[in-house]
């Protein structure tokens, strides 16, 4: 046999050629007793002779066996044929395969159109009808089991392999049509259905660094999915975890379907048909807010489907419950995944490998740079591409700053509904603090960077459903650097800082404050960001003795916060001017409490000099005096410098000592304090 017959299109054409023999036999049978066979207008009108023929004729099909065998059995499959293997996968009977072949023949060979028009007794009906298909298959049209082939619940229609048009016509004259996607597949074209464009994407298999060490979970899941088609729901803690495990558990080529909201209008029948045609599993991620209809429609017995989402499984989603599993956590900053993404498309001499340290090809420590980020494999690849574009725009080599900015862009967040985002633009050099609080702040950054290794890989978590969050309290007087320190910690980690707006959290209605806080915590759990509760004593205050309903509900709010902090997985910082007002139960759950002391004279001088470092100053400007005589915190010192700078800018000269003195006095008056040496300086 010629090699060209191994092509699916040639194999299907050979099947159609065999069908032509049956069509010829049926035409010959009809012509033998039809007095109008030679009439060129046959099928356009009914003559009296034709009416008498139809009244007295008792036609019998030329295939009295009634088996529906048209030569499509296994022994007759041409090399490269796709119809036979598809029929076996879907459990189609020989009659159903024959009907499919009859229906698709005019789409493959247009010479069938006039033949079908003749056999339909209507030159305008050039597609096969249900009656013609059964005649060509040698199946008696009066048998219920034969007619059931075209029932909506039968395989041909329920699997979206055959369309029966014109339901208003009598049963035997309804037109049959094979969807274009099925015909394209049988011809060897695996381009997805156009209705799935933008919704189906290849499922990328992540590196081993993207999954837990021994990989036992994905191994068991892969074995279970390989044994038989199964519907699975993987509940993920953070976006991308379930998708990563599903990708490793499923064979290459699985279809990743991304819903676009409620399932109304979703091409779910086309999706399932695509999976059946290509013998692929389907991964649906992420689930929409109301996934019930979607889960019900895709929970079928013959296609492996894996749903991933963060919502708890609801039995109302589906009558037949899927296998519900909790997806194990992914390690943060999987350096192998980032290194592989950086190697993809890189020059041979710029390969990073898996241990790119400060002296490696990148010139910086890749592991330390990406440690704070919990991104799935596809998000890592997108972040790397974005970082390269940023570096090209800057005209420089790839830097940690490019990677961090791109990673932040991939960590989507809904926190801005309840918090104000700050893009950190400060460094450790901007902090003027004693050594003790500085060391604690650096320790806080280390905890945030290595928490997955210490609490996860080394199993030092306290258990009991506790999260891996990092919680810190910054306590000190106003202006001592608490908020600035939070921004520096966020900058050190390469994360955005979200300052929670209490006005959008606290609600006068019972229970609403807790709901708003839950939204904030839930979003922070799945976002790579630092959460800052400024003036935290307004929310995390002490519980009091219950004397009325107000006390009771206030205590309920505190109790909720205590429970929620236990399971929190993000990074949260609290600031307060009144540490004594923070409930002791909250303090016990904190990783670090950093006390910000009021600056002494030496630190005040350093603060004045730091604030003046970029300000034009007159010769002989003396900050020693104002630092010694005015006891101001760092925030007030900055405000005093701003006041002095405006005064200098107004007169068009540099800042003088008198300007600094007036700025310091202004801050004393704002605070209602007695100005030292008023009128005698």
C-alpha positions in Angstrom: 0.0 0.0 0.0 1.2 3.5 -0.8 2.8 5.5 2.0 0.3 8.4 1.3 -2.5 6.3 2.8 -0.9 6.7 6.2 -2.2 10.3 6.0 -5.5 10.7 7.9 -7.1 12.6 5.0 -6.2 9.8 2.6 -7.5 7.2 5.0 -10.9 9.0 5.4 -11.1 9.4 1.6 -10.6 5.7 1.2 -13.6 5.1 3.6 -15.7 7.5 1.5 -14.7 5.7 -1.7 -16.0 2.5 -0.2 -19.2 4.3 0.7 -19.7 5.3 -2.9 -20.3 1.6 -3.8 -23.2 1.5 -1.5 -24.6 4.7 -2.8 -24.3 3.3 -6.3 -26.2 0.2 -5.3 -29.0 2.2 -3.7 -29.2 4.5 -6.7 -29.4 1.4 -9.0 -32.1 -0.1 -6.8 -34.2 3.1 -6.8 -33.8 3.6 -10.5 -34.9 0.0 -11.4 -38.5 0.6 -10.5 -38.9 4.3 -10.8 -40.7 5.4 -14.0 -39.4 9.0 -13.5 -35.7 8.0 -13.2 -34.9 9.6 -16.6 -36.9 12.8 -16.0 -34.5 15.8 -15.8 -37.0 17.6 -13.5 -37.3 14.7 -11.1 -37.4 15.9 -7.5 -38.8 19.3 -8.5 -42.4 18.2 -9.0 -44.6 15.0 -8.7 -46.3 13.7 -11.8 -49.3 11.4 -11.7 -47.1 8.5 -12.7 -44.7 9.2 -9.9 -47.6 9.4 -7.4 -48.9 6.0 -8.5 -45.4 4.6 -8.2 -45.0 5.8 -4.7 -48.5 4.4 -3.7 -47.8 0.9 -5.0 -44.1 0.5 -4.6 -42.7 -1.6 -1.7 -39.0 -0.6 -1.8 -36.6 -2.8 0.1 -33.0 -1.8 1.0 -30.3 -3.3 -1.1 -28.5 -4.5 2.1 -30.9 -7.0 3.6 -28.4 -7.9 6.5 -29.3 -4.7 8.3 -26.0 -4.7 10.2 -25.0 -1.3 9.2 -21.6 -2.6 8.2 -20.0 -0.4 5.5 -16.5 -1.7 5.8 -15.4 0.4 8.7 -14.5 -2.5 11.0 -11.1 -2.8 12.5 -9.9 -5.2 9.8 -10.8 -2.6 7.1 -9.2 0.5 8.7 -6.9 2.2 6.3 -3.4 3.1 7.7 -3.5 6.5 9.4 -7.3 6.2 9.9 -8.6 8.3 12.8 -12.3 7.3 12.6 -11.8 3.7 13.9 -9.7 4.6 16.9 -12.1 7.5 17.8 -15.0 5.1 17.6 -13.4 2.7 19.9 -12.5 5.4 22.4 -16.0 6.7 22.4 -17.7 3.3 22.3 -19.5 3.9 19.1 -21.4 1.0 17.4 -20.8 0.1 13.7 -24.1 1.6 12.8 -23.2 4.9 14.4 -19.8 4.9 12.6 -21.6 4.2 9.3 -24.1 7.1 9.9 -21.2 9.5 10.6 -19.5 8.5 7.4 -22.7 8.9 5.4 -23.2 12.4 6.9 -19.7 13.7 6.2 -19.3 12.3 2.7 -20.7 15.5 0.9 -18.2 17.6 2.9 -15.3 15.5 1.6 -16.5 14.8 -1.9 -19.0 17.1 -3.6 -20.0 14.4 -6.1 -22.1 13.0 -3.3 -24.4 16.0 -3.4 -26.3 15.3 -6.6 -26.5 11.6 -5.6 -28.0 12.4 -2.2 -30.4 14.8 -3.9 -31.6 12.0 -6.2 -32.0 9.6 -3.3 -33.8 12.2 -1.3 -36.2 12.8 -4.2 -35.4 16.5 -3.9 -32.6 18.0 -5.8 -32.4 20.8 -3.3 -31.7 18.4 -0.4 -28.0 17.6 -1.0 -27.1 16.4 2.4 -27.9 13.0 3.9 -31.2 12.6 5.8 -31.9 10.3 8.6 -33.9 8.0 6.3 -31.2 8.0 3.6 -28.4 7.3 6.2 -30.4 4.3 7.5 -31.0 3.0 4.0 -27.3 3.2 3.1 -26.5 1.4 6.4 -29.0 -1.4 5.7 -30.9 -0.6 8.9 -34.7 -0.9 9.1 -36.1 2.5 9.7 -39.1 1.2 11.7 -37.0 -0.4 14.4 -36.9 1.8 17.7 -33.3 0.8 18.5 -32.3 2.0 15.0 -34.1 5.3 15.2 -32.6 5.8 18.7 -29.2 6.4 17.0 -30.4 10.0 16.4 -31.8 10.7 19.8 -30.3 13.7 21.6 -29.1 11.5 24.5 -27.5 8.9 22.1 -23.7 9.1 21.7 -23.6 10.8 18.3 -25.5 13.8 19.5 -24.7 13.9 23.2 -21.0 13.8 22.3 -21.5 16.7 19.7 -20.4 14.5 16.8 -23.6 14.9 14.7 -26.2 17.6 14.2 -29.7 16.7 13.2 -31.2 19.8 11.6 -34.8 20.8 10.7 -36.6 19.3 13.7 -39.9 20.5 12.2 -39.6 18.0 9.4 -40.8 14.3 9.6 -38.2 12.1 11.2 -36.9 10.4 8.1 -36.3 13.7 6.1 -34.3 15.6 8.7 -30.9 16.6 7.5 -27.6 15.4 9.0 -24.5 17.5 9.4 -21.1 16.6 10.9 -19.5 19.5 12.8 -16.6 21.1 11.0 -14.2 20.4 13.9 -14.9 16.6 13.8 -14.3 16.5 10.0 -11.1 18.6 10.5 -9.8 16.1 13.1 -10.5 13.1 10.9 -8.5 14.8 8.2 -5.6 15.3 10.5 -6.1 18.9 11.6 -5.7 19.4 15.4 -6.4 23.1 15.5 -8.9 23.7 18.4 -12.4 24.7 17.7 -12.7 28.5 16.9 -15.1 28.9 19.8 -12.3 27.9 22.2 -9.9 30.5 20.9 -8.5 32.5 23.9 -10.0 30.0 26.3 -7.9 26.9 25.8 -4.1 27.0 26.2 -1.4 24.3 26.5 -0.8 23.1 30.0 2.8 23.7 30.9 4.4 20.9 33.0 6.4 22.7 35.8 9.8 21.7 37.0 10.3 19.5 40.0 11.1 22.6 42.0 7.6 23.7 41.7 6.2 20.8 43.7 6.9 19.3 47.2 10.0 17.2 47.6 9.0 13.5 47.3 6.1 14.3 44.9 4.0 11.6 46.4 0.8 13.6 46.0 1.2 14.1 42.3 2.3 10.6 41.8 -0.8 9.2 43.4 -3.0 11.6 41.5 -1.3 10.7 38.2 -1.8 6.9 38.9 -5.5 7.5 39.7 -6.1 9.6 36.6 -4.3 7.0 34.4 -6.4 4.1 35.7 -9.7 5.6 34.6 -11.3 8.9 33.7 -12.0 10.8 36.8 -13.3 14.2 37.9 -11.1 15.9 40.6 -11.4 19.1 42.5 -8.0 20.4 43.8 -8.5 23.1 46.4 -5.5 25.4 46.3 -4.4 27.7 49.0 -2.8 30.1 46.6 -3.4 30.7 42.9 -1.4 28.3 40.7 -0.8 25.5 43.3 -3.6 23.2 42.0 -2.6 24.0 38.4 1.0 23.0 39.0 0.1 19.7 40.6 -2.5 19.0 37.8 0.1 19.7 35.1 2.6 17.2 36.7 -0.1 14.5 37.2 -1.5 14.6 33.7 0.1 13.5 30.4 1.5 16.1 28.0 -1.0 17.9 26.0 -3.8 18.3 28.6 -6.1 21.2 27.8 -6.1 24.1 30.2 -9.5 25.8 30.0 -9.9 29.3 31.5 -13.6 30.2 32.1 -14.7 33.8 31.5 -17.4 34.1 34.2 -20.7 32.4 34.6 -21.0 29.3 32.3 -23.8 30.8 30.3 -22.4 31.1 26.7 -19.3 29.0 27.6 -18.5 26.5 24.7 -18.5 23.5 27.1 -19.8 21.0 24.5 -17.0 22.1 22.1 -14.5 21.7 25.0 -15.5 18.2 25.8 -15.6 17.3 22.1 -12.0 18.6 21.7 -10.9 16.5 24.7 -12.5 13.4 23.3 -11.2 13.9 19.7 -7.6 14.4 20.9 -7.9 12.0 23.9 -6.8 14.6 26.3 -7.6 15.5 29.9 -9.1 19.0 30.8 -7.9 21.3 33.6 -10.3 24.1 34.5 -8.6 26.9 36.4 -9.5 29.2 38.0 -13.1 28.5 38.9 -15.6 31.4 38.6 -17.4 32.7 41.6 -20.5 30.5 41.0 -19.0 27.3 39.4 -22.0 25.0 40.0 -23.3 25.0 36.4 -19.7 24.7 35.0 -18.8 21.7 37.3 -22.1 19.9 36.4 -21.6 20.4 32.7 -18.0 19.1 32.6 -18.4 16.2 35.1 -18.6 13.5 32.5 -17.6 9.8 32.9 -15.4 9.5 29.9 -13.1 12.6 30.1 -10.6 13.2 33.0 -11.4 16.7 34.3 -9.5 18.5 37.0 -10.9 21.7 38.6 -8.7 23.9 40.7 -9.8 26.8 42.9 -9.6 28.3 46.4 -13.2 27.9 47.3 -14.3 25.0 49.5 -16.2 22.3 47.6 -19.9 22.7 47.7 -22.0 19.5 47.3 -24.6 21.6 45.5 -22.2 22.2 42.6 -22.8 18.7 41.3 -24.9 15.6 41.9 -22.0 13.3 41.4 -19.2 14.5 43.7 -15.7 14.7 42.3 -12.7 13.5 44.1 -12.0 16.5 46.4 -8.3 17.0 47.4 -6.3 19.7 49.1 -3.4 20.7 46.8 -0.1 20.7 48.8 1.6 24.0 49.1 4.2 25.1 46.6 7.5 26.3 47.9 8.2 30.1 47.5 10.9 31.2 45.2 11.5 27.8 43.5 14.9 28.9 42.1 15.0 26.0 39.6 11.8 27.2 38.0 13.1 30.7 37.7 16.5 29.5 36.4 14.8 27.3 33.8 12.6 30.3 32.7 15.7 32.5 32.5 17.6 29.8 30.4 14.7 29.6 27.9 15.8 31.7 25.0 19.0 32.9 26.7 22.3 32.9 24.9 24.4 29.7 25.5 27.0 31.6 27.5 24.4 33.2 29.7 22.8 30.0 31.1 22.1 30.4 34.7 21.8 26.8 35.8 20.2 26.2 39.2 22.7 27.8 41.5 23.2 31.3 40.2 24.7 33.1 43.1 26.4 36.5 43.3 29.3 35.3 41.2 27.1 33.4 38.7 26.3 34.4 35.1 23.5 36.7 36.3 25.8 38.7 38.6 23.3 38.5 41.5 21.8 36.0 43.9 18.8 34.6 42.1 17.6 32.5 45.0 17.5 35.5 47.3 15.9 37.7 44.7 12.9 35.4 44.0 12.4 33.9 47.5 9.4 36.1 48.5 7.3 35.2 45.4 4.8 32.4 45.2 4.2 32.2 41.4 3.1 29.3 39.3 5.3 28.1 36.5 3.5 30.0 33.8 3.5 33.2 35.9 7.3 32.8 36.4 7.8 32.5 32.7 5.7 35.6 32.1 7.6 37.5 34.8 10.9 36.6 33.2 9.7 37.8 29.8 8.5 41.0 31.3 11.8 41.5 33.2 13.7 41.1 30.0 11.5 43.7 28.3 12.1 46.1 31.2 15.9 45.6 31.0 15.8 46.2 27.2 13.8 49.4 27.7 16.4 50.6 30.3 19.2 49.5 28.0 20.9 47.5 30.8 21.6 43.9 31.7 18.9 42.1 33.7 18.9 43.2 37.4 17.1 42.0 40.5 15.0 45.2 40.3 13.7 44.1 36.9 12.8 40.6 38.2 11.1 42.0 41.3 9.1 44.5 39.4 7.9 41.9 36.9 7.1 39.5 39.7 5.0 42.1 41.5 3.1 42.7 38.2 2.2 38.9 38.1 0.9 38.8 41.6 -2.6 40.1 41.0 -4.3 41.7 44.0 -7.7 43.0 45.0 -6.3 44.6 48.1 -6.7 48.1 46.6 -10.4 48.0 47.4 -9.5 48.2 51.1 -5.9 49.4 51.2 -3.6 52.0 49.7 -0.7 50.6 47.7 2.8 52.1 48.1 5.5 51.2 45.7 8.6 51.2 48.1 11.2 53.8 47.1 13.4 53.7 50.2 16.3 51.7 51.4 18.0 50.8 54.7 20.1 54.0 54.3 16.9 56.0 54.8 16.5 54.6 58.3 18.1 56.4 61.2 17.6 54.1 64.1 19.6 52.5 67.0 21.2 49.2 66.2 18.7 47.1 68.2 15.6 47.9 66.2 17.5 47.8 63.0 18.6 44.2 63.8 15.0 43.3 64.5 13.8 44.7 61.2 16.5 42.7 59.3 15.4 39.6 61.2 11.8 40.3 60.2 12.9 40.4 56.5 14.8 37.1 57.0 11.7 35.5 58.5 9.6 36.6 55.5 12.2 35.3 53.0 12.8 31.9 54.5 9.5 31.0 56.2 8.6 28.3 53.6 11.8 26.5 54.2 11.8 26.8 58.0 8.1 26.2 58.7 7.4 24.0 55.6 10.4 22.0 54.6 11.8 21.8 58.1 8.3 21.2 59.6 8.7 23.8 62.4 5.1 25.0 62.0 3.1 24.9 65.2 0.4 22.8 63.5 -3.3 23.2 64.4 -4.1 24.8 61.0 -1.7 27.6 61.7 -0.4 29.5 58.7 3.1 30.5 57.7 2.5 34.3 58.1 5.0 36.7 59.4 3.5 39.2 61.9 5.3 42.1 63.4 4.3 45.0 65.7 6.0 48.4 65.5 5.5 50.3 68.7 6.6 53.9 69.4 5.7 57.5 69.5 4.4 59.3 66.4 7.2 60.1 63.9 9.7 57.6 65.2 9.9 55.8 61.8 7.4 52.9 62.1 5.7 53.4 58.7 9.0 54.2 57.0 10.4 51.0 58.5 7.5 49.0 57.1 8.2 50.5 53.6 11.9 49.6 53.9 11.1 46.0 54.8 8.7 45.7 51.8 11.5 47.2 49.6 14.0 44.7 51.0 11.7 41.8 50.0 10.8 43.4 46.6 7.1 43.6 47.5 4.4 46.3 47.4 3.2 47.7 50.7 -0.6 48.0 51.3 -1.7 50.3 54.0 -5.1 49.2 55.2 -7.6 52.0 55.3 -9.6 51.7 58.6 -12.4 53.8 57.1 -13.1 51.0 54.6 -12.8 48.3 57.2 -14.7 49.5 60.3 -18.5 49.3 59.9 -21.2 50.3 62.3 -23.3 47.3 61.4 -22.7 44.1 63.4 -20.5 41.6 61.6 -19.6 43.8 58.7 -16.2 44.8 60.1 -15.3 41.1 60.3 -16.4 40.5 56.7 -14.3 43.4 55.5 -11.3 42.1 57.4 -11.8 38.6 56.0 -11.7 40.0 52.5 -8.4 41.8 53.3 -6.8 38.8 54.9 -8.0 36.4 52.2 -6.6 38.6 49.4 -3.4 39.1 51.3 -3.0 35.3 51.7 -2.9 34.9 47.9 -0.9 38.1 47.1 2.8 38.6 47.4 2.7 41.9 49.4 3.2 43.4 52.8 0.1 44.4 54.7 0.3 47.4 57.1 -2.3 48.1 59.7 -1.4 51.7 60.7 -2.8 52.8 64.2 -3.6 49.1 64.8 -4.9 49.6 68.3 -8.1 50.8 66.6 -8.8 47.3 65.4 -6.6 45.1 67.6 -7.5 46.7 70.9 -8.0 45.0 74.2 -11.1 43.0 75.0 -13.1 44.4 77.8 -15.6 43.1 80.4 -19.0 42.7 78.8 -21.4 45.2 80.3 -23.7 45.8 77.3 -24.2 44.6 73.7 -21.6 47.0 72.4 -18.9 45.3 74.5 -20.1 41.9 73.4 -19.8 42.6 69.7 -16.5 44.4 70.2 -15.1 41.3 71.9 -16.5 39.1 69.0 -14.5 41.2 66.6 -11.3 40.7 68.6 -12.0 37.0 68.9 -12.3 36.8 65.1 -9.0 38.6 64.6 -7.3 36.2 67.0 -8.5 33.2 65.1 -7.8 34.7 61.7 -4.2 35.6 62.6 -3.6 32.0 63.4 -4.3 30.9 59.8 -2.8 33.9 58.1 -0.1 33.1 55.5 0.9 36.6 54.4 3.1 39.3 55.8 1.4 41.8 58.1 2.8 44.6 60.1 1.0 46.6 62.8 2.0 50.0 64.1 0.8 51.7 67.3 1.6 54.7 69.4 0.0 53.0 72.4 1.4 49.5 72.8 -0.4 49.1 76.1 -3.7 49.2 74.2 -2.9 46.1 72.2 -4.5 42.9 73.5 -1.9 40.5 75.0 -3.5 37.7 73.0 -2.5 39.5 69.9 1.0 40.1 71.2 1.5 36.3 71.8 0.8 35.6 68.1 3.4 38.2 66.9 6.8 37.0 65.6 8.5 40.3 66.5 7.7 43.4 68.5 10.0 46.2 67.5 10.2 49.2 69.9 11.0 52.5 68.2 12.6 54.7 70.9 12.4 58.5 70.8 15.7 59.7 69.3 18.3 61.2 71.6 20.4 64.3 70.7 22.9 62.3 68.6 20.2 60.5 66.6 18.3 63.8 66.2 21.4 65.3 64.7 21.7 62.4 62.3 18.1 62.8 61.3 18.5 66.5 60.6 21.6 65.8 58.5 19.9 63.0 56.6 16.8 65.2 55.8 19.2 68.1 54.7 21.4 65.8 52.6 19.7 66.9 49.3 18.8 70.4 50.3 21.0 73.4 49.3 22.2 74.9 52.6 24.1 78.1 53.4 27.6 78.0 54.6 27.9 77.5 58.3 24.4 76.1 58.8 24.4 74.6 62.3 22.0 71.7 62.9 23.7 70.9 66.3 21.8 73.6 68.1 18.3 72.7 66.9 19.0 69.0 67.4 20.1 69.6 71.0 17.4 72.1 72.0 14.4 70.7 70.2 13.3 67.2 71.1 11.6 66.2 67.9 11.0 62.8 66.4 12.1 61.9 62.8 8.7 62.8 61.3 8.7 66.2 62.9 12.3 66.8 61.9 11.4 66.1 58.3 8.4 68.5 58.5 10.7 71.2 60.0 13.1 70.8 57.1 10.3 71.0 54.6 9.1 74.3 56.3 12.7 75.6 56.1 13.0 74.6 52.5 9.8 76.4 51.5 11.1 79.6 53.2 14.4 79.4 51.4 12.7 78.7 48.0 10.5 81.7 48.5 13.3 84.1 48.9 15.5 82.3 46.3 18.4 81.4 48.5 19.8 78.4 50.4 18.5 77.1 53.7 19.9 79.0 56.7 20.2 78.2 60.4 17.3 80.6 61.0 15.1 78.7 58.6 15.8 75.5 60.5 15.1 77.2 63.8 11.7 78.5 62.5 10.8 75.1 61.2 11.6 73.5 64.6 9.6 76.1 66.4 6.7 75.6 64.0 6.6 71.9 65.0 6.7 72.7 68.7 3.7 75.1 68.3 1.8 72.4 66.3 2.2 70.0 69.2 1.2 72.7 71.7 4.5 72.6 73.4 6.5 75.5 75.0 9.1 76.7 72.5 12.5 76.7 74.2 14.1 80.2 74.4 11.1 81.8 72.7 12.2 85.4 71.9 15.7 85.0 73.2 17.4 82.7 70.6 
